[in-house]
Amino acid sequence: MTQVDQQPRVALVTGAARGIGAACVELLAVAGWAVMAVDLDGETDPSLTQLGYPLGTANELAAVAGRASPPGVVATKVVDVRRASDLVDAVAETVDRFGRLDAAIGCAGVIGGGVDGWELPIDHERTIVEINLFGIMHLARAAIPALLATPEPRQGRFIAVASAAAARGLPKLAAYSASKAGVSGLVRSLAVELGGTGVTANAVSPGSTETAMLEHSARLYDLDDTSEFASHQAVGRILEPAEVAAVIAFVAGPDSSAITGQTLAADGGLSL
């Protein structure tokens, strides 16, 4: 990977305890990045039980760092993206530890629904939007000043995970779909605002990917197994988190400099 200088590139990844976020951390570490991996501790927050499935934990986050190779390139911090101050602190700790920030990658997300949109309890709806959309907005508020603080010529990257649900009308997932559509709208505006700075803003939109979120989606649709989602994707199978992480890693790198304001489909053809 070509570098502007000899320092390793540095990323902050939210939602890093498992799934696509964990795959991003592991892939970036192998590629020579230093990474601050952050996530909430779902075991200690009773407000999240309304979602109906277990979220990432501090132990899972620590395990991601432990698996990273080479050892020592991944630091961790327990963060709730619903709190803007948590992300401000995480960015500051990243810069203090590694000296800079080159990429902010928002993978934190939850899913919920199973009923028509107007029937979803308001607290449930609020939690989905606060994590999926406000969490990305809070990341932008905290991270973009740090991305802009790197010396010119900059190669800063702001990346958010959206979803194929941002562009398709999926029943029983109205709040989730709305939150992910908001992510796509946000990166378009950020890309224009960041024009000429050397910092880009993009989203990556996964399809059905083998994660805890997909397992819960199957339950919301009363399906026996996640494999039943495969027929909706042109590739005819469920994606692996590492496949989506590979696209995110490319967008995070210097070779993606021509891409900004886009929502890139890494969805196995679900959006076709």
Backbone torsions as a table, in degrees:
resi	resn	phi	psi	omega
1	MET	NA	124.7	-179.4
2	THR	-71.1	133.6	-180.0
3	GLN	-116.1	147.1	172.2
4	VAL	-68.4	-36.3	175.0
5	ASP	-134.4	-173.2	-174.1
6	GLN	-91.3	-2.0	178.5
7	GLN	-74.3	144.6	174.5
8	PRO	-66.3	148.0	174.6
9	ARG	-71.7	150.6	-173.1
10	VAL	-124.3	131.6	179.1
11	ALA	-125.2	150.1	166.6
12	LEU	-113.9	128.1	-177.4
13	VAL	-122.4	121.2	174.1
14	THR	-91.5	161.9	-177.5
15	GLY	63.6	35.6	-167.5
16	ALA	-89.6	-0.7	-174.6
17	ALA	-73.0	-24.0	-178.5
18	ARG	-166.1	179.6	175.8
19	GLY	63.5	-142.5	-176.9
20	ILE	-63.5	-39.2	179.4
21	GLY	-61.1	-46.6	178.3
22	ALA	-62.5	-40.7	178.9
23	ALA	-63.2	-37.2	176.6
24	CYS	-62.3	-46.2	-179.5
25	VAL	-58.4	-48.2	-176.4
26	GLU	-65.6	-39.8	-179.3
27	LEU	-69.5	-42.7	179.3
28	LEU	-64.7	-40.0	179.6
29	ALA	-61.0	-43.8	178.4
30	VAL	-62.8	-33.2	-179.0
31	ALA	-80.3	0.4	174.6
32	GLY	101.1	7.5	178.0
33	TRP	-80.0	155.2	161.2
34	ALA	-96.5	138.6	-171.4
35	VAL	-133.8	133.7	165.8
36	MET	-99.8	112.0	-177.5
37	ALA	-100.2	122.4	-176.5
38	VAL	-128.5	149.8	176.2
39	ASP	-166.1	166.1	175.4
40	LEU	-81.4	173.6	172.3
41	ASP	-110.7	94.8	-174.9
42	GLY	-62.3	-17.4	-179.4
43	GLU	-76.8	-16.9	-173.3
44	THR	-110.4	5.1	-177.4
45	ASP	-121.5	99.2	-177.3
46	PRO	-66.5	-18.1	-179.5
47	SER	-66.6	-17.8	-175.9
48	LEU	-91.2	-6.7	-179.5
49	THR	-66.1	-21.5	178.7
50	GLN	-61.2	-22.0	-178.4
51	LEU	-70.1	-23.9	173.3
52	GLY	90.0	5.6	175.1
53	TYR	-151.0	153.6	-176.2
54	PRO	-73.3	137.9	177.3
55	LEU	-96.6	179.1	-178.3
56	GLY	-61.9	157.0	-177.1
57	THR	-125.8	164.5	176.7
58	ALA	-61.9	-35.4	179.0
59	ASN	-66.5	-39.9	177.6
60	GLU	-65.7	-38.5	178.5
61	LEU	-62.8	-44.2	178.0
62	ALA	-62.5	-36.0	179.6
63	ALA	-66.4	-36.1	176.7
64	VAL	-60.1	-46.6	178.7
65	ALA	-63.1	-37.2	-179.9
66	GLY	-66.5	-30.2	179.6
67	ARG	-81.6	-16.9	-173.6
68	ALA	-63.7	143.8	179.1
69	SER	-131.7	131.4	1.1
70	PRO	-74.4	159.7	-179.0
71	PRO	-61.4	148.3	173.1
72	GLY	89.4	-5.0	-177.7
73	VAL	-90.7	-5.9	-179.6
74	VAL	-118.5	124.1	172.1
75	ALA	-106.9	158.2	-178.0
76	THR	-129.6	156.0	176.7
77	LYS	-155.1	134.6	176.0
78	VAL	-80.2	122.3	-172.8
79	VAL	-140.4	139.5	171.3
80	ASP	-108.2	113.0	-174.1
81	VAL	-67.1	-11.3	175.1
82	ARG	-71.1	-17.0	179.5
83	ARG	-105.5	112.3	-178.9
84	ALA	-58.6	-36.1	-177.7
85	SER	-64.8	-32.1	177.0
86	ASP	-60.8	-40.9	-178.5
87	LEU	-75.0	-34.6	173.6
88	VAL	-58.7	-45.6	179.1
89	ASP	-64.7	-39.3	-178.8
90	ALA	-65.9	-40.8	177.9
91	VAL	-64.8	-44.5	179.6
92	ALA	-60.8	-41.1	179.1
93	GLU	-67.3	-35.8	177.4
94	THR	-61.7	-48.7	-178.9
95	VAL	-66.2	-40.3	178.3
96	ASP	-62.3	-39.1	-175.3
97	ARG	-79.3	-44.7	-171.2
98	PHE	-109.4	-9.4	173.4
99	GLY	93.1	-7.6	-176.3
100	ARG	-172.3	175.7	170.9
101	LEU	-140.3	124.4	-178.8
102	ASP	-108.7	-24.6	-179.0
103	ALA	-148.7	133.6	172.1
104	ALA	-114.5	121.7	-171.9
105	ILE	-122.7	112.9	-176.5
106	GLY	-96.0	98.0	178.7
107	CYS	-104.3	-8.8	-176.8
108	ALA	-64.1	129.5	-180.0
109	GLY	-167.0	155.8	176.7
110	VAL	-135.6	163.1	176.9
111	ILE	-127.9	151.4	178.1
112	GLY	-167.7	161.2	-179.0
113	GLY	150.4	-125.8	-178.3
114	GLY	89.6	-3.6	176.5
115	VAL	-135.9	167.5	174.8
116	ASP	-59.7	148.4	-171.9
117	GLY	-53.7	-37.9	-177.4
118	TRP	-76.5	-6.6	180.0
119	GLU	-101.9	-8.7	-178.5
120	LEU	-69.1	130.2	178.6
121	PRO	-54.8	141.8	-174.2
122	ILE	-61.1	-41.3	180.0
123	ASP	-63.0	-37.5	177.5
124	HIS	-64.7	-46.9	178.3
125	GLU	-59.4	-43.7	-178.0
126	ARG	-63.6	-41.3	-180.0
127	THR	-61.9	-42.7	179.2
128	ILE	-60.5	-47.7	-177.1
129	VAL	-70.6	-38.0	-179.0
130	GLU	-64.4	-39.7	-179.6
131	ILE	-78.1	-48.7	-171.3
132	ASN	-74.5	-38.7	-176.8
133	LEU	-105.7	-55.3	179.7
134	PHE	-61.4	-33.4	177.9
135	GLY	-61.0	-37.3	176.7
136	ILE	-72.3	-38.8	177.5
137	MET	-64.5	-40.7	177.1
138	HIS	-64.8	-37.9	177.0
139	LEU	-63.3	-42.5	178.7
140	ALA	-61.6	-44.9	-179.2
141	ARG	-60.1	-39.9	-177.5
142	ALA	-80.7	-39.1	-168.4
143	ALA	-91.7	-33.8	-173.6
144	ILE	-61.7	-40.7	174.6
145	PRO	-57.5	-36.4	177.9
146	ALA	-70.1	-37.7	176.0
147	LEU	-62.7	-39.3	-179.4
148	LEU	-74.2	-16.8	-178.4
149	ALA	-81.3	-10.4	178.3
150	THR	-71.2	150.1	-177.4
151	PRO	-64.7	150.9	173.3
152	GLU	-74.7	150.9	-3.2
153	PRO	-76.7	125.6	-175.7
154	ARG	-80.5	154.2	171.9
155	GLN	-136.2	46.2	-177.2
156	GLY	-74.7	148.1	-177.9
157	ARG	-136.4	125.4	170.2
158	PHE	-110.4	122.2	-173.3
159	ILE	-133.6	132.5	177.8
160	ALA	-123.3	145.1	173.8
161	VAL	-86.7	119.9	175.5
162	ALA	-98.4	-134.8	179.5
163	SER	-172.5	154.1	171.1
164	ALA	-58.2	-23.3	177.8
165	ALA	-66.9	-14.8	177.1
166	ALA	-69.4	-22.8	-174.5
167	ALA	-118.7	-4.9	-179.3
168	ARG	-121.4	146.9	176.0
169	GLY	-84.1	97.0	-177.9
170	LEU	-98.6	123.6	-179.5
171	PRO	-67.3	150.6	176.1
172	LYS	68.1	11.1	-179.7
173	LEU	-134.7	38.5	-172.5
174	ALA	-62.9	-47.3	-178.2
175	ALA	-65.5	-41.3	177.5
176	TYR	-62.1	-47.7	-179.2
177	SER	-61.3	-43.0	180.0
178	ALA	-63.3	-40.8	-179.4
179	SER	-64.8	-39.4	-178.8
180	LYS	-74.9	-32.9	173.3
181	ALA	-63.7	-36.3	176.0
182	GLY	-61.8	-36.1	177.4
183	VAL	-61.5	-44.2	179.3
184	SER	-62.7	-41.9	177.5
185	GLY	-64.6	-38.2	-179.8
186	LEU	-62.0	-46.9	-176.3
187	VAL	-68.4	-28.4	175.8
188	ARG	-63.6	-45.5	179.8
189	SER	-67.0	-43.0	179.4
190	LEU	-61.3	-38.0	-179.4
191	ALA	-60.7	-41.6	178.8
192	VAL	-68.0	-43.3	-179.5
193	GLU	-64.2	-30.3	-178.9
194	LEU	-90.8	2.1	-177.0
195	GLY	-52.4	130.2	177.1
196	GLY	85.5	-3.0	-177.6
197	THR	-90.3	-15.6	-172.2
198	GLY	89.0	-1.0	176.0
199	VAL	-106.4	129.8	178.7
200	THR	-109.0	161.1	177.1
201	ALA	-134.0	126.3	-178.6
202	ASN	-146.0	164.2	171.3
203	ALA	-122.4	152.2	172.7
204	VAL	-118.5	131.0	-171.3
205	SER	-112.6	101.1	179.7
206	PRO	-75.9	158.5	166.6
207	GLY	-96.3	-150.8	179.9
208	SER	-70.3	114.7	-173.0
209	THR	-125.0	142.0	-173.2
210	GLU	-69.5	89.5	-178.3
211	THR	-140.6	170.5	174.4
212	ALA	-61.8	-32.0	178.4
213	MET	-63.9	-40.8	178.9
214	LEU	-68.5	-37.3	177.2
215	GLU	-60.2	-40.8	178.5
216	HIS	-70.4	-35.2	176.4
217	SER	-58.7	-40.7	177.8
218	ALA	-60.8	-40.8	178.5
219	ARG	-65.8	-39.1	179.6
220	LEU	-62.0	-31.6	179.8
221	TYR	-97.2	7.9	179.8
222	ASP	57.7	39.8	176.7
223	LEU	-94.2	151.0	-179.3
224	ASP	-75.7	-27.8	-172.6
225	ASP	-157.5	151.7	179.0
226	THR	-64.4	-22.1	-178.6
227	SER	-60.7	-20.4	-179.9
228	GLU	-68.4	-16.0	175.6
229	PHE	-77.9	-17.5	-172.2
230	ALA	-61.1	-34.4	-176.3
231	SER	-65.6	-15.2	-179.7
232	HIS	-87.7	-4.3	-178.0
233	GLN	-111.7	137.9	-175.8
234	ALA	-59.8	-30.2	-179.5
235	VAL	-74.4	-11.9	175.4
236	GLY	73.8	21.3	-179.4
237	ARG	-155.0	168.9	173.5
238	ILE	-82.0	140.3	178.9
239	LEU	-78.1	156.1	172.1
240	GLU	-95.2	146.0	178.6
241	PRO	-53.0	-35.6	-178.6
242	ALA	-64.0	-28.6	178.5
243	GLU	-67.8	-41.1	177.4
244	VAL	-70.9	-40.4	179.3
245	ALA	-60.3	-33.7	179.1
246	ALA	-63.8	-37.3	176.8
247	VAL	-68.5	-43.1	178.5
248	ILE	-61.2	-42.7	-179.5
249	ALA	-62.3	-38.3	176.6
250	PHE	-64.0	-45.7	-179.3
251	VAL	-63.7	-30.2	179.0
252	ALA	-73.5	-17.9	-173.9
253	GLY	-88.3	170.2	-177.4
254	PRO	-67.6	-22.0	-177.3
255	ASP	-76.1	-4.0	-179.9
256	SER	-97.4	19.3	-170.7
257	SER	-62.1	-20.5	179.7
258	ALA	-84.9	-3.1	-174.9
259	ILE	-108.2	120.0	173.1
260	THR	-155.2	149.2	-179.6
261	GLY	73.8	16.2	-173.8
262	GLN	-108.1	153.6	166.8
263	THR	-112.4	103.9	-175.1
264	LEU	-84.8	124.6	-179.9
265	ALA	-81.5	116.0	170.5
266	ALA	-117.4	62.2	-164.0
267	ASP	-121.3	13.7	179.3
268	GLY	62.5	18.8	179.9
269	GLY	89.5	12.9	179.7
270	LEU	-62.1	-32.6	-175.6
271	SER	-85.1	-0.2	-177.8
272	LEU	-70.9	NA	NA
